[in-house]
């Protein structure tokens, strides 16, 4: 429980969004903000190489840092259907995988959720190119008024991937965990409470995250 200070702290406590090559002048002092600046970070994960993966929500990207906090690279997620920046809110990585890791287990995935677009994106963990279907959900939160389909997402937040490659998504608005295969095909869901009557012990209410252990 002791605080361990990073050799190179990430972020500066002030939200910085947009391009990271401009200068901000204040009180006759000029500071250059780089890829280390964050804007409303939400998700965070540590990969097998001890890279620090940050869902930099306000900047529409997953920002990647080394174990000391030095900025390495970033992955921008797609824009929302209205043209606004994507807002990554959850991150999952296949067990024993690292981003751009040449020795990753076969089929390793990176999954990034965007709760504001009701979408999860699937990438190859080594190449960071879209994998399988590329995304889960239609990206429009089903605002057409249609009946929800089993594979539809709403406010999807946390994510996890198990050793077999199954993707688990915590859907806050649908009160359930949805399970997909490594390519984004819907398999099942659990936790959604019944429409009437008492809630069973396994019913969920606004789940925000999910984790799968080694068993």
C-alpha positions in Angstrom: 0.0 0.0 0.0 3.0 2.4 -0.1 3.1 5.0 -2.8 5.6 4.2 -5.5 6.5 7.3 -7.5 7.0 6.7 -11.2 10.4 7.9 -12.5 8.4 9.9 -15.1 5.0 10.9 -13.9 2.1 10.5 -16.4 -0.1 13.5 -16.9 0.1 16.8 -15.1 -3.2 17.0 -13.3 -4.6 19.4 -15.9 -6.7 18.0 -18.8 -4.9 18.5 -22.1 -6.7 17.5 -25.2 -6.0 17.7 -29.0 -2.7 17.6 -30.7 0.3 17.2 -28.4 2.8 19.5 -30.2 1.5 22.9 -29.3 2.7 25.4 -26.6 0.7 26.9 -23.8 1.9 30.3 -22.5 1.0 31.3 -19.0 2.5 34.0 -16.8 5.4 34.5 -19.3 6.3 30.8 -19.0 5.9 28.4 -21.9 5.4 24.7 -21.4 5.3 22.2 -24.3 2.7 19.5 -23.8 3.5 16.1 -25.3 1.9 12.7 -25.6 2.3 12.4 -21.8 -0.7 14.8 -21.3 -4.0 13.2 -20.5 -7.6 14.3 -20.7 -10.1 12.5 -18.4 -8.4 9.1 -18.4 -10.8 6.2 -17.5 -9.4 2.7 -18.1 -6.0 1.5 -17.2 -4.2 -1.9 -17.7 -0.7 -3.3 -17.4 0.4 -5.7 -20.1 2.8 -8.6 -20.0 5.8 -6.3 -20.8 4.7 -4.0 -17.9 3.6 -1.3 -20.4 1.0 1.0 -18.8 -2.1 1.3 -21.1 -4.3 4.3 -20.4 -7.8 4.8 -21.8 -7.3 8.6 -22.5 -11.0 9.3 -22.9 -10.8 13.0 -23.7 -8.2 12.4 -26.4 -9.9 9.5 -28.0 -6.9 7.2 -27.7 -5.2 4.4 -25.7 -1.9 6.0 -24.6 0.9 3.5 -23.9 3.8 4.2 -21.5 6.7 2.1 -20.4 7.1 0.9 -16.8 8.8 4.1 -15.7 6.1 6.3 -17.2 7.8 7.4 -20.4 5.4 7.8 -23.3 5.8 5.2 -26.1 2.9 5.4 -28.6 -0.8 5.6 -28.9 -3.8 4.0 -30.6 -6.7 6.3 -31.7 -10.1 4.6 -31.6 -12.7 5.4 -34.3 -14.8 8.6 -34.1 -18.4 8.3 -33.0 -21.2 8.3 -35.6 -21.8 12.0 -35.1 -18.2 12.8 -35.9 -17.0 13.5 -32.4 -13.9 11.8 -31.0 -14.1 8.3 -29.6 -14.0 8.0 -25.8 -12.2 4.8 -24.7 -13.5 3.8 -21.3 -12.4 0.2 -20.8 -9.3 -1.9 -21.9 -8.8 -5.6 -22.0 -5.8 -7.6 -23.2 -5.3 -11.3 -23.8 -3.5 -13.1 -20.9 0.3 -13.1 -21.4 0.1 -10.6 -24.3 1.7 -7.2 -24.7 1.0 -4.4 -27.2 3.2 -4.9 -30.3 4.6 -8.0 -28.6 6.3 -10.3 -31.2 6.1 -13.2 -28.8 2.4 -12.9 -28.0 0.2 -16.1 -27.9 -1.5 -16.8 -31.1 -4.7 -14.8 -31.6 -4.0 -12.3 -28.9 -6.4 -9.4 -28.8 -6.7 -5.9 -27.4 -10.3 -4.8 -26.7 -11.2 -1.2 -26.1 -14.7 -0.1 -25.1 -16.4 3.2 -25.9 -19.4 3.6 -23.5 -20.5 6.8 -25.2 -20.7 5.1 -28.6 -22.0 1.8 -27.2 -19.2 0.0 -29.0 -16.2 -2.2 -28.3 -13.3 -2.4 -30.8 -11.2 -5.5 -31.4 -7.5 -5.3 -32.4 -4.7 -7.7 -33.0 -2.5 -7.1 -30.0 0.7 -7.3 -32.0 -0.1 -5.3 -35.1 -2.9 -3.1 -33.5 -4.9 -3.6 -36.7 -8.6 -4.4 -36.5 -9.2 -8.1 -35.9 -12.2 -10.3 -36.5 -15.3 -8.2 -37.0 -13.3 -5.2 -35.9 -16.1 -3.9 -33.6 -18.9 -5.1 -31.4 -22.1 -3.0 -31.5 -23.4 -0.6 -34.1 -21.9 2.5 -32.7 -25.3 4.3 -32.3 -26.6 3.1 -29.0 -29.7 1.8 -30.7 -31.3 5.2 -30.7 -33.6 4.3 -33.5 -36.1 2.9 -31.1 -35.8 -0.7 -32.4 -36.1 -3.6 -30.0 -32.7 -4.5 -28.5 -31.1 -7.6 -30.1 -29.0 -10.0 -28.0 -25.7 -8.7 -29.4 -26.6 -5.0 -29.0 -24.5 -3.0 -26.6 -25.5 0.1 -24.6 -23.3 1.8 -22.1 -20.5 -0.8 -22.2 -17.7 0.0 -19.8 -15.3 -2.6 -18.5 -13.9 -5.5 -20.5 -11.9 -8.7 -19.9 -10.5 -11.6 -22.1 -10.0 -15.1 -20.8 -7.3 -17.7 -21.7 -9.6 -19.1 -24.4 -10.0 -15.7 -26.1 -13.6 -15.1 -25.0 -14.4 -11.4 -24.6 -16.5 -10.2 -21.6 -18.1 -6.8 -21.6 -19.8 -5.1 -18.7 -23.0 -3.4 -20.0 -24.1 -0.9 -17.5 -27.4 0.0 -19.1 -28.4 -3.6 -19.9 -27.5 -4.7 -16.4 -25.5 -7.7 -17.6 -22.2 -9.2 -18.8 -22.1 -10.1 -22.5 -19.7 -12.8 -23.9 -18.3 -12.8 -27.4 -15.7 -14.9 -29.1 -12.3 -13.5 -30.1 -13.7 -12.3 -33.5 -16.6 -10.4 -31.9 -19.4 -13.0 -32.4 -22.1 -13.0 -29.7 -22.1 -16.1 -27.5 -24.2 -15.5 -24.4 -25.0 -13.0 -21.6 -25.8 -13.3 -18.0 -26.9 -11.1 -15.0 -29.8 -9.3 -16.6 -32.6 -9.1 -14.0 -36.1 -10.4 -14.7 -38.7 -7.9 -15.9 -41.0 -8.8 -12.9 -40.6 -10.5 -9.5 -37.8 -10.7 -7.1 -34.2 -10.4 -8.3 -32.2 -13.6 -8.0 -28.7 -13.4 -6.4 -27.0 -13.5 -9.8 -28.9 -10.4 -11.0 -26.7 -7.3 -11.8 -27.5 -3.6 -11.4 -25.4 -1.3 -13.5 -22.1 -3.3 -13.7 -19.1 -1.2 -14.6 -16.3 -3.7 -14.8 -15.5 -7.4 -15.2 -12.4 -9.5 -14.5 -11.7 -13.2 -15.4 -9.3 -15.0 -13.2 -6.9 -17.8 -14.2 -9.5 -20.5 -13.7 
